[in-house]
Amino acid sequence: MKNKTAFTAYKHEISYEPKGYIGTLDWFNIAECARKRMIEMSPDLDVWRGNRRSFYTALQMMDVHNVGFMD
């Protein structure tokens, strides 16, 4: 993959090479972000359900045992 350029919040330029896969730690981060969005969007039930789906999908991709959707 080619190097990409990004800018931080303080306008500093950084260069990085994107990964070609999503690892367990990445899925954990996705689950954490989805959980935070669930809390923020709790008044909007449709958005909350979508974030809950993302949360449980990320848990399943981490290969956590006994994960099931609670729809």
Residue pairs with C-beta under 8 A, 6 or more apart in sequence:
1 17
1 18
1 19
1 20
2 17
3 15
3 16
3 17
4 15
4 16
4 17
4 18
5 13
5 14
5 15
6 13
6 14
6 15
6 16
7 13
7 14
8 14
19 26
22 30
22 61
24 62
24 63
27 58
27 59
27 61
27 62
28 58
28 62
30 54
30 58
31 54
31 55
31 58
31 59
31 62
34 51
34 52
34 54
34 55
34 58
35 51
35 55
37 47
37 51
37 54
38 48
38 51
38 52
38 55
41 47
41 48
41 51
42 48
53 69
56 67
56 68
56 69
56 70
59 67
60 67
